[in-house]
Amino acid sequence: MTTSSSSSSMVFVTLIIVSLLVESSSAQLSTNFYSKTCPNVLSTVKSEVQSSVSKEKRMGASLLRLFFHDCFVQGCDGSILLDDTSSFRGEQTAGPNNNSIRGLNVIDQIKSKVENVCPGVVSCADIVALAARDSVVFLGGPSWDVKLGRRDSRTASFSAANSGQIPPPTSTLANLINRFQAKGLSTNDMVALSGAHTIGQARCTTFRSRVYNDTNIDGSFAKTRQGNCPISLNSGDNNLAPLDLQSPTFFDAKYYQNLVNNKGLLHSDQVLHNGGSTDSLVETYSKNLDTFNSDFAAAMIRMGDISPLTGSNGEIRKMCGKVN
């Protein structure tokens, strides 16, 4: 009993220490971090994001997703940007990212422009955070003040990216809640952040099972989606469908209206409105765009606080795809 009690106490103390370290790191971030060292960084990033998203609306969703996938593995540290080498395997070819993440070239373009303005000052991790916000705003969504001061990781983890930390499209509601809670995000945050699926597209391989097997799906919607997603495995795997069938290139609350009508594209979308604990919040967002926008912005700020590298930790990469 004494040993067990002692072990439990040690675990509890360790959790407190980890929590304090995370809070300490995020506390070092600030919205005016570059006000003196790189005062033009915000306008430089914004200009490049607008240029890229105006050419391809889908890129806005891709840049937003890149931030999410970065933050959920090792924290918001730019680790997802590190390219594989002969002696190193990063996160880009892990299951949730392989043939799926997009926008790395856009981040590289932004980094190049920022380096011209103020070399060696702004991290790639911060650029990803800013690009996500600017993409949302450009597509009609809310704005928020991005906290800055993250530094770039010198490492990435293929195994961590493959471990389920990034919830798969087959997730249950319980799994979604648990995965977000593990990152310090509430159930409310999870439902709000899921609203990012109001923009962008998904590959057939991520929604095939739902449109052929799920019962909580509108029949005509399922048949439409089956039209470009054959039931045969490996057939049309990369065919695309909008995550929000109503307004896939505009950031609004139509995603939640779709869920209320059993027209969520992914299984992990529809579980948010399927007789469970999050139904009422989905219904609130479906009727009140202002509430959704406010909650989404607040949740994005909290997600940006996940285990950042600050101070003398990490580095400021010269090129986002490789360590200095």
N, C-alpha and C positions, 0 to 999 in steps of 0.2 A: 504493500500500500504506500509506504514511504517513497519507494523508488518511482512508482507510478505518479504519485502526487508531485514529486520533484520534477519528473519529466514534463508533466503537464504545465507546471509553472514556467519551466524553461521555454517551452513552445510559446506560451502566452507572452513572456517577456520578449522573445524573438519577434513575434508578430508586432508588438508595440514598437520595437526598434525599427523594423522595416517600415512601418507606417509613418514614423517620425522622419525617417530618411526621405521617403517619397514627398512628404509635406515640405520638408526643408528644400528639396530640389525644385519643386514647383514654385515655392515662394521666391526663388531667385529669378524667376521669369517676370518680365514686366512689359507692358504695352509700349513703353518708350525706350526699350533697350538700345536701339540703334539711333536714337535721336541725334546724338553727337558724332558717332563713328560712321554712320551711313544714313544720313537723313533722307536720301532719295530712294531707299530700298522699297518702300511701299508703292510708290508710283511706278518704279521699274518693274516690279513683279506684276502689278495690276495691268500695265500696258501689255506685257507679254501674254498674260492669261487671256485677256480680251482678244488679242490677235489670234491665238490658237483656238479658242472656243468659238469665235465668230466663223472660223473656217470649218469647224466640225463641232456641232453642239454636243455630241456624245463625249467629247474630250472633257467637258466640265464634270460629268459624272465620273470619268476615269481618274481625274485629279483628286476629286473628293474621296474616292475609294482608296486611292494610293495612301492618303493620310490615315485612314482607318486601318488598313493592313499594316502600315508601318507602326502605328502606336500599339497595336495589340500584340506585337512580338518584340520583346526587349524594350518597350516603351517608344516614345516619339523621338527617335534618334537617327533617322535616316538610314537605318540598317537595310531596309528593303531596296535601297538604291544601289547597293554594292553588287557589281557584276561578278559572275563566276570567273575564276582563273584556273590554271592548271593545278594549283595547290590549295584552292579554296572554293567551297561550295556555299553560296549564300542562300537567300530566301526566295529568289525569283523563280526557281524551278520547283519549289514545294507545291504540294497539291492545290492549295487555295489560290496560288499565284500563277502557276504554269499555264502559258497560253491564255492568260486571263488579265493580268494587270497591264495597264496601258499608261502612256503619258511620261514614261521615263525620258524620252527624247525632249519633251516639252520642259521638264525640270532641268535638263542639261542646258537647254537654250536660255532659260531664265537665269540659271547660275552663271552662264557666260556673260550675260548682260550685266548682272550684279557685280561680277568680278571686274568688269571694265569701269564700273562706277566707284567701287571701293573694294579692292583686292584683299582677300584673306580675312574678311571681317564677318560676313554673313554665312551661317551654316546652311547646309542643304536641308537639314531637318526643319529649320525655320521657313525655308522657301516652300517646302511641301505644305506646311501649315497655312501659310499665306495664300498659296495657290488654291487650296481647298476653299477657303473663305471667299476669295475673289471669284471663283467659279460659281459658287452658290449665288452670289450677288448678281453676277452677269446674267444668270438664267432666271432672275426674278425673285430670288429668295432673300432671306434676312441677312443683315450684316452684323458683325460683332467685332470687338477689339481683340485682336490676336495677341496673346502673351508671347513674348519672344525672349531669346537668350539661350535656346537649346544649342548644344554642341553635337557634332556628328560622332557616331560610334565607329570604332576601328574594327568591329566585328559584326557578324550577322549569324543567324542560327537557322539552318535548314531544318533541323530536327524540331525546334520550337515552333517554326512556322507550320510544320506538319503535324503538330501534336493536338490540334483541336482548339487551340487558343483563339483562332479565327473561326467563328461558328460556321459550319457548312450549311448549304441550302436545304439540307434534310433535317435540320435541327428541330427538336421539340421546344415547346415554350419553356419548360424547365431548364433545358440546356442553354437556351439563350439567356435566361435570367442568371444562371450560374456563371456563364462565361463573362458576362458584363460585370457581375458582382466581383469576380476575381480581379478585375481591373479597377475596382473602386467606383463603378458606375451603377446607379440604381435601376430598378425596373422601369421607372419613368424615363430615365435617360435612354435605356435600350429601345423603348417604343418610339421615342422622339428621333433617335438616331436612325432607326429603321426607315424613317421617312425620307432618308437620302434616296430611297428607291423610287421616289417620285420622278427621278431622272435616270437616264441610262438604259442599257439593254443587257439581256442575259443570254447565254448560249443554251442551245437545245439540251445539251448534256446536263445542265443544272435544273431544268424544269420538266424533262421527259417523264420521269416517274410520277410527278404530280398530275400532269394533264391526262395521263392514261390510267392512273391507279387511285388517286384520291377521290373521295366521295363528297367532300365539302368544297365543291367547285361548281360554278355555274356551267351548265351543259353546253350552251352555245359558245361560251368563252373557251371551254376545253377543246371543243371541236375546231375552233378557229386556230388555236395554238398547235393542235395536232397537224394542221395543214402544212406547217413548215418545220415540223419536228417528227420525223418518222419514228415508229415504235422500235424499229430495228436498231440495236446498239451499233455505234460507229457509223451510222448513216445520218448525215446532216448534223453531226454533233456541234458544229460551230455555227449553225444557222441561228440568227438572232431574233429576239422578240423584245418589245419594250416592257420594262418592269411596270410602267404605268401606262395602260393602254389609252388613257384619255388625253394626257398632255406630257408625252415622254421627254420633251426638251424644255419644259418649263417647270420651275421649282414651285410647287403649290401643295395643297392638301388632298388632291384627287387620289393619291395612293391609298389613303385611308378610306375614302369612299368606295374604292374598288374592294377593299377587304370586307367592308360591311355587306357588299353584294357578292361575296365569294368569288371575287375575280383577282385574287392575289396570284401572281405568276409563280412564285416559289413557295414550296411547302413551308419554309421558315417565315415567309410573309404571312400566310393565311393563319398560322397558329396564333398570331397576335389577336385574331378575332375568330374564336372557335369555341365559345362557351367557357372561356377561362378568365383568369384574374385581370387580364389586360383589355378585355372587351370594351369596358366603359371609357377607357382612355382613348382607344381607337375611335370610338364614336364621338367623343369630344373633339378630337382633332379633325374628324371628317366634317364637322359643322363649324369649326372655329379656326380659321387660318391664322389669326393673330396669336392665339394660344399656342398653336403648333410652332409658328415661327419663333416665338419667344423661348419656348422649351428647347427647340432644336439648337438655337444659338447658345443657350446656357450649357447644354450637353456637349456641344463641340468644344467649348472652353474647358470643360472638365476633362474631356477626352485628351485634349492637348496637354494636360497636366500629368499624364501617365508616365512616370519614371523618366523624366528628361535628364540628359547629361548636362551638367552646368559647371561653372567654375573652371577648374583645371582638368576636368574629366573629358575624355574624348578629344576631338580636334575640330578645326574648321577645314573641311576638305577643299582642295583647290578644284577638283573635279568630283562630281557626285558619285560616279560609278566606281571609284577606287580610293583607297586610303592614300594619304600623302607619302 
